[in-house]
Amino acid sequence: MQAEADQQLLKIVHDRKRILSQEEDLVSYGYDASFGFYRPDLVVQATSSEEVAGVLKLANRFKIPVTPRGQASSLSGGPLPVKGGIVLDVSQWNQKLVIDSEDLVAVVSPGVVTAQIDKAAAKYGLMYPPDPSSSRVSTIAGNLAENSGGPRCLKYGVTKDYVIGLEVVTPQGEIIRTGGRTVKNVTGYDLTKLIVGSEGTLGVITEATLRLMPRPPASRTIMIIFDRFVDSGKMVSKILTSGILPAKVEMMDQASIRAVEAYRPLGLPTDAEAILLVALDGHPAAIDDESDKIKEVAKATGARSVSIARSDEEARKLWKARKLVSPAIVRSKPTKISEDATVPRSKIPEFCARLQEIKKKYHIDLVVFGHAGDGNLHPNIICDKRNKEEMKVVEKAVEAIFRAALDLGGTLSGEHGIGTMKSAYMPWEFSPESLDMMKRIKNAWDPNNILNPSKIFPVPGQRLVLSE
Ligand SMILES: Cc1cc2nc3c(=O)[nH]c(=O)nc-3n(C[C@H](O)[C@H](O)[C@H](O)COP(=O)(O)OP(=O)(O)OC[C@H]3O[C@@H](n4cnc5c(N)ncnc54)[C@H](O)[C@@H]3O)c2cc1C
């Protein structure tokens, strides 16, 4: 049967170079940016909808699992082939990037790198707002499947707010279109939104039509320094209730500040407990008013200082500091458990306090940074996965972080998705009835459970898998 499946595959994907079966290829396709490793049996680098449809029909016939994959920057295990089978890599399929400046849309193939869309839009004075920190490496298909967010999403919304149409291949190999090219569209069920955020479990995205916006004429970056971490959380809540909506409000705690300074000295204050970086954008006069307001709020919240970047170069340097946090914090130990539990905005100060308690209680190397403005802090635990005892404690700390976020009315994941890493905790957030409704949707789309199996839903007896 295996030999027959291989023969059939060659009829679907004519270019043998795009079918990978060498051991070194299979091993490298067994990782993403998260924690696990699962080796696939075969990799297909698809470059057309017909190929994807052919692979999925074949997979249904022979009951072979298929895992879609972009650039594997997922932090939740989404593109890992947990059940083996075929990894369907769309990262080579990046040829189409059409900007229509009259309809204000971009039409893109799945493997286009996200930052390229915004860059292409900029030539027309337009912008594609979703900007995950990984936007220079991650694909639009990966962003759509995870419903990715980013710093700018505070003001502009996340990936789902910008997709108006999709071409999707269903798990049974039918090519369908959802939505369209109009901004308003309420015709039928909104399958576009169902596919967005479905983590590659309901269909393979083969083309996307994305909404674009006019690029704001001016922007300004403000750095606010705090002696107390909790005050930075209070400041976030106060900014958001002060009547202004910044484009970005990003947080770095003391551990992130120190890690960045040790890695690439930029002159950040290493004695501060937190820094907030705020970006305002819009009309220059509005930005002046809003900057004054931010200064007022900072004073009232007990900030140590407020400074405004005097040039684009200075602003770039500050944002570079924020981008350097991820690489900087893994220099002390090799493993980074990156969580993205999210809380309602009013609960940001309390979440900050709970994170500090968790850090002390479990004696863990906890670094907190991220998209504070939308309650999507990124508590990162720096550890060494080879140390089994340490990992047992880390597991407990991760569970405490999930519990804290849920107690405060939050959610397990604001943007990284559930994948394999958080599926065991889905029953903490959803009732059996809610989970069952989700499973019924999965079964209707994918009766043979071919597409990205073992993701999102808890497997009986499963728990967090950090220490095995
Ligand atoms: C340093 C760093 C910073 C990051 N910053 C952010 C951030 O700010 N915000 C954020 O949201 N995320 C962030 N991420 C996480 C990650 O980059 C995003 O989840 C991204 O969307 C993944 O894109 P990808 O192309 O790498 O997809 P992959 O990791 O390859 O896949 C992600 C998911 O998409 C599915 N998939 C891939 N292609 C398709 C397809 N064609 N059809 C259907 N499903 C598909 C996969 O099965 C998987 O479930 C960061 C990651 C890193 C390493």
The ligand as an SDF file (V2000), in Angstrom:
LIG
                    3D

 53 58  0  0  0  0  0  0  0  0999 V2000
   10.9670   35.0320   17.7250 C   0  0  0  0  0  0  0  0  0  0  0  0
    9.5020   34.7780   17.4680 C   0  0  0  0  0  0  0  0  0  0  0  0
    8.6100   35.8260   17.6140 C   0  0  0  0  0  0  0  0  0  0  0  0
    7.2450   35.6090   17.4150 C   0  0  0  0  0  0  0  0  0  0  0  0
    6.3960   36.6510   17.5520 N   0  0  0  0  0  0  0  0  0  0  0  0
    5.0780   36.4620   17.3710 C   0  0  0  0  0  0  0  0  0  0  0  0
    4.1680   37.5570   17.5330 C   0  0  0  0  0  0  0  0  0  0  0  0
    4.5440   38.6890   17.8270 O   0  0  0  0  0  0  0  0  0  0  0  0
    2.8580   37.3000   17.3480 N   0  0  0  0  0  0  0  0  0  0  0  0
    2.3920   36.0500   17.0040 C   0  0  0  0  0  0  0  0  0  0  0  0
    1.1800   35.8920   16.8280 O   0  0  0  0  0  0  0  0  0  0  0  0
    3.2330   35.0120   16.8470 N   0  0  0  0  0  0  0  0  0  0  0  0
    4.5560   35.1760   17.0190 C   0  0  0  0  0  0  0  0  0  0  0  0
    5.4120   34.1200   16.8580 N   0  0  0  0  0  0  0  0  0  0  0  0
    4.8660   32.7750   16.5300 C   0  0  0  0  0  0  0  0  0  0  0  0
    4.8520   32.4290   15.0200 C   0  0  0  0  0  0  0  0  0  0  0  0
    5.8020   33.2030   14.3160 O   0  0  0  0  0  0  0  0  0  0  0  0
    3.4560   32.6280   14.4200 C   0  0  0  0  0  0  0  0  0  0  0  0
    2.5680   31.6890   14.9790 O   0  0  0  0  0  0  0  0  0  0  0  0
    3.4120   32.5020   12.8830 C   0  0  0  0  0  0  0  0  0  0  0  0
    2.1240   32.8130   12.4300 O   0  0  0  0  0  0  0  0  0  0  0  0
    3.7730   31.1230   12.3450 C   0  0  0  0  0  0  0  0  0  0  0  0
    3.9710   31.2300   10.9360 O   0  0  0  0  0  0  0  0  0  0  0  0
    4.8090   30.1430   10.1450 P   0  0  0  0  0  0  0  0  0  0  0  0
    4.8510   30.4900    8.6990 O   0  0  0  0  0  0  0  0  0  0  0  0
    6.1250   29.9560   10.7730 O   0  0  0  0  0  0  0  0  0  0  0  0
    3.8730   28.8830   10.3350 O   0  0  0  0  0  0  0  0  0  0  0  0
    4.2130   27.4580   10.9600 P   0  0  0  0  0  0  0  0  0  0  0  0
    4.8720   27.6170   12.2690 O   0  0  0  0  0  0  0  0  0  0  0  0
    4.8930   26.6370    9.9470 O   0  0  0  0  0  0  0  0  0  0  0  0
    2.7380   26.8810   11.1760 O   0  0  0  0  0  0  0  0  0  0  0  0
    1.8750   27.4680   12.1030 C   0  0  0  0  0  0  0  0  0  0  0  0
    0.4930   26.7970   11.9940 C   0  0  0  0  0  0  0  0  0  0  0  0
   -0.0590   27.1010   10.7380 O   0  0  0  0  0  0  0  0  0  0  0  0
   -0.4590   25.9200   10.0720 C   0  0  0  0  0  0  0  0  0  0  0  0
   -0.2920   26.1670    8.6440 N   0  0  0  0  0  0  0  0  0  0  0  0
    0.8370   26.5220    7.9910 C   0  0  0  0  0  0  0  0  0  0  0  0
    0.5690   26.6910    6.6720 N   0  0  0  0  0  0  0  0  0  0  0  0
   -0.7560   26.4560    6.5140 C   0  0  0  0  0  0  0  0  0  0  0  0
   -1.6360   26.4620    5.3980 C   0  0  0  0  0  0  0  0  0  0  0  0
   -1.2120   26.7660    4.1660 N   0  0  0  0  0  0  0  0  0  0  0  0
   -2.9390   26.1830    5.6030 N   0  0  0  0  0  0  0  0  0  0  0  0
   -3.4050   25.8700    6.8470 C   0  0  0  0  0  0  0  0  0  0  0  0
   -2.6130   25.8240    7.9250 N   0  0  0  0  0  0  0  0  0  0  0  0
   -1.3070   26.1240    7.7630 C   0  0  0  0  0  0  0  0  0  0  0  0
    0.4370   24.8290   10.6380 C   0  0  0  0  0  0  0  0  0  0  0  0
   -0.1360   23.5450   10.5240 O   0  0  0  0  0  0  0  0  0  0  0  0
    0.5450   25.2760   12.0820 C   0  0  0  0  0  0  0  0  0  0  0  0
   -0.5510   24.8180   12.8270 O   0  0  0  0  0  0  0  0  0  0  0  0
    6.7750   34.3070   17.0540 C   0  0  0  0  0  0  0  0  0  0  0  0
    7.6920   33.2650   16.8850 C   0  0  0  0  0  0  0  0  0  0  0  0
    9.0360   33.4900   17.1000 C   0  0  0  0  0  0  0  0  0  0  0  0
    9.9780   32.3460   16.9100 C   0  0  0  0  0  0  0  0  0  0  0  0
  1  2  1  0
  2  3  1  0
  2 52  2  0
  3  4  2  0
  4  5  1  0
  4 50  1  0
  5  6  2  0
  6  7  1  0
  6 13  1  0
  7  8  2  0
  7  9  1  0
  9 10  1  0
 10 11  2  0
 10 12  1  0
 12 13  2  0
 13 14  1  0
 14 15  1  0
 14 50  1  0
 15 16  1  0
 16 17  1  0
 16 18  1  0
 18 19  1  0
 18 20  1  0
 20 21  1  0
 20 22  1  0
 22 23  1  0
 23 24  1  0
 24 25  2  0
 24 26  1  0
 24 27  1  0
 27 28  1  0
 28 29  2  0
 28 30  1  0
 28 31  1  0
 31 32  1  0
 32 33  1  0
 33 34  1  0
 33 48  1  0
 34 35  1  0
 35 36  1  0
 35 46  1  0
 36 37  1  0
 36 45  1  0
 37 38  2  0
 38 39  1  0
 39 40  1  0
 39 45  2  0
 40 41  1  0
 40 42  2  0
 42 43  1  0
 43 44  2  0
 44 45  1  0
 46 47  1  0
 46 48  1  0
 48 49  1  0
 50 51  2  0
 51 52  1  0
 52 53  1  0
M  END
$$$$
